[in-house]
Amino acid sequence: MTGWDRIVRNTYKTLMSRGMKGCYVYVTNQELKTAILGRLLSTQSSRLQWQTLIKREFNESQQEMKQHSAMLARR
């Protein structure tokens, strides 16, 4: 692992583990998204909580993307 990889991984680990009200990570790369969700959903106790949160966030992000696309189309 290079120094740059270590810095990036440590930064995200810190951000994702210390949020008082949560941490939002927007991922555009489908492979990375699958890997992150796999890690989050790996524990049985938090699976339902994460699935509910992910569904809500997905719906909200879909709405934001539609609004953004409409705004770009008006330009």
Backbone as CSV, one residue per row, in Angstrom:
resi,resn,N_x,N_y,N_z,CA_x,CA_y,CA_z,C_x,C_y,C_z
1,MET,0.852,-1.168,0.000,0.000,0.000,0.000,0.901,1.236,0.000
2,THR,0.599,2.161,-0.894,1.405,3.371,-0.983,1.016,4.353,0.121
3,GLY,1.812,5.370,0.282,1.516,6.399,1.279,0.196,7.090,0.996
4,TRP,-0.066,7.339,-0.296,-1.313,8.005,-0.690,-2.518,7.134,-0.334
5,ASP,-2.449,5.832,-0.642,-3.535,4.915,-0.298,-3.801,4.913,1.200
6,ARG,-2.735,4.891,1.971,-2.865,4.876,3.426,-3.559,6.143,3.924
7,ILE,-3.196,7.283,3.367,-3.817,8.554,3.774,-5.304,8.564,3.442
8,VAL,-5.642,8.151,2.222,-7.046,8.151,1.802,-7.863,7.178,2.646
9,ARG,-7.361,5.968,2.832,-8.085,4.979,3.635,-8.264,5.448,5.077
10,ASN,-7.225,6.004,5.663,-7.316,6.483,7.035,-8.317,7.632,7.146
11,THR,-8.308,8.525,6.154,-9.243,9.656,6.171,-10.678,9.163,6.147
12,TYR,-10.996,8.272,5.213,-12.364,7.758,5.138,-12.735,6.939,6.363
13,LYS,-11.817,6.151,6.884,-12.097,5.375,8.099,-12.442,6.318,9.247
14,THR,-11.659,7.387,9.371,-11.900,8.358,10.431,-13.253,9.036,10.252
15,LEU,-13.536,9.493,9.036,-14.804,10.174,8.787,-16.007,9.266,9.010
16,MET,-15.895,8.025,8.590,-17.031,7.118,8.673,-17.233,6.530,10.063
17,SER,-16.264,6.642,10.938,-16.408,6.048,12.269,-16.595,7.077,13.371
18,ARG,-16.510,8.352,13.066,-16.578,9.348,14.123,-17.705,10.353,13.974
19,GLY,-18.586,10.151,13.027,-19.676,11.108,12.828,-20.663,11.086,13.988
20,MET,-20.997,12.247,14.509,-21.951,12.320,15.612,-23.373,12.052,15.130
21,LYS,-23.713,12.550,13.961,-25.060,12.368,13.430,-25.041,11.528,12.168
22,GLY,-23.915,10.980,11.849,-23.813,10.147,10.660,-22.827,10.724,9.669
23,CYS,-22.608,9.963,8.651,-21.674,10.377,7.611,-22.260,9.944,6.277
24,TYR,-22.290,10.839,5.327,-22.809,10.532,4.010,-21.643,10.398,3.040
25,VAL,-21.627,9.317,2.308,-20.589,9.079,1.315,-21.289,8.867,-0.015
26,TYR,-21.017,9.742,-0.980,-21.608,9.631,-2.307,-20.623,8.893,-3.194
27,VAL,-21.029,7.734,-3.692,-20.139,6.896,-4.478,-20.698,6.759,-5.887
28,THR,-19.907,7.100,-6.883,-20.357,6.976,-8.271,-19.878,5.680,-8.911
29,ASN,-18.832,5.094,-8.388,-18.282,3.855,-8.930,-19.067,2.675,-8.360
30,GLN,-19.742,1.909,-9.245,-20.623,0.829,-8.791,-19.868,-0.266,-8.041
31,GLU,-18.667,-0.588,-8.472,-17.880,-1.628,-7.800,-17.521,-1.214,-6.372
32,LEU,-17.103,0.035,-6.205,-16.785,0.550,-4.875,-18.041,0.613,-4.009
33,LYS,-19.159,1.039,-4.599,-20.420,1.111,-3.870,-20.815,-0.264,-3.333
34,THR,-20.691,-1.287,-4.162,-21.016,-2.650,-3.755,-20.113,-3.104,-2.615
35,ALA,-18.830,-2.787,-2.699,-17.883,-3.178,-1.652,-18.214,-2.488,-0.323
36,ILE,-18.531,-1.204,-0.380,-18.849,-0.463,0.848,-20.134,-0.993,1.467
37,LEU,-21.160,-1.195,0.643,-22.421,-1.711,1.173,-22.241,-3.109,1.750
38,GLY,-21.410,-3.917,1.113,-21.132,-5.249,1.635,-20.531,-5.203,3.020
39,ARG,-19.630,-4.267,3.228,-19.017,-4.106,4.560,-20.041,-3.643,5.583
40,LEU,-20.871,-2.678,5.188,-21.860,-2.132,6.115,-22.915,-3.166,6.493
41,LEU,-23.287,-3.998,5.540,-24.352,-4.964,5.776,-23.845,-6.297,6.304
42,SER,-22.569,-6.391,6.609,-21.993,-7.677,7.010,-22.384,-8.114,8.421
43,THR,-22.780,-7.198,9.264,-23.163,-7.588,10.620,-24.676,-7.723,10.710
44,GLN,-25.134,-8.818,11.261,-26.564,-9.125,11.345,-27.326,-8.080,12.150
45,SER,-26.752,-7.597,13.236,-27.473,-6.687,14.131,-27.797,-5.349,13.489
46,SER,-26.935,-4.897,12.584,-27.175,-3.579,11.987,-27.776,-3.665,10.590
47,ARG,-27.997,-4.869,10.082,-28.456,-5.036,8.695,-29.774,-4.318,8.426
48,LEU,-30.785,-4.504,9.260,-32.085,-3.891,9.027,-31.999,-2.371,9.105
49,GLN,-31.262,-1.875,10.081,-31.099,-0.430,10.223,-30.436,0.163,8.979
50,TRP,-29.380,-0.481,8.494,-28.682,0.013,7.304,-29.552,-0.084,6.070
51,GLN,-30.295,-1.182,5.920,-31.137,-1.342,4.741,-32.195,-0.254,4.681
52,THR,-32.791,0.073,5.812,-33.785,1.140,5.867,-33.148,2.476,5.499
53,LEU,-31.999,2.758,6.065,-31.295,4.000,5.779,-30.892,4.082,4.314
54,ILE,-30.379,2.991,3.781,-29.918,2.982,2.395,-31.077,3.202,1.444
55,LYS,-32.213,2.567,1.700,-33.387,2.768,0.843,-33.817,4.227,0.854
56,ARG,-33.855,4.823,2.037,-34.261,6.223,2.145,-33.273,7.134,1.416
57,GLU,-31.993,6.899,1.639,-30.973,7.711,0.987,-30.996,7.522,-0.528
58,PHE,-31.238,6.296,-0.982,-31.296,6.031,-2.414,-32.447,6.812,-3.038
59,ASN,-33.604,6.770,-2.399,-34.755,7.506,-2.920,-34.487,9.004,-2.964
60,GLU,-33.858,9.526,-1.920,-33.531,10.948,-1.885,-32.508,11.300,-2.959
61,SER,-31.508,10.445,-3.156,-30.488,10.743,-4.162,-31.072,10.660,-5.570
62,GLN,-32.012,9.747,-5.788,-32.673,9.662,-7.092,-33.444,10.943,-7.371
63,GLN,-34.131,11.463,-6.367,-34.875,12.715,-6.517,-33.921,13.875,-6.809
64,GLU,-32.803,13.935,-6.104,-31.811,14.991,-6.337,-31.246,14.905,-7.748
65,MET,-30.999,13.696,-8.222,-30.465,13.527,-9.574,-31.475,13.991,-10.624
66,LYS,-32.748,13.709,-10.405,-33.789,14.168,-11.330,-33.851,15.686,-11.351
67,GLN,-33.788,16.298,-10.186,-33.824,17.762,-10.098,-32.611,18.371,-10.793
68,HIS,-31.442,17.772,-10.587,-30.219,18.262,-11.204,-30.288,18.114,-12.731
69,SER,-30.791,16.994,-13.201,-30.933,16.769,-14.646,-31.891,17.772,-15.251
70,ALA,-32.993,18.052,-14.550,-33.966,19.026,-15.053,-33.331,20.410,-15.118
71,MET,-32.535,20.750,-14.118,-31.876,22.058,-14.099,-30.901,22.175,-15.267
72,LEU,-30.137,21.111,-15.526,-29.194,21.124,-16.638,-29.920,21.203,-17.981
73,ALA,-31.055,20.563,-18.082,-31.818,20.567,-19.337,-32.364,21.956,-19.638
74,ARG,-32.621,22.758,-18.608,-33.149,24.116,-18.813,-32.079,25.090,-19.289
75,ARG,-30.816,24.738,-19.136,-29.734,25.660,-19.505,-29.614,25.835,-20.979
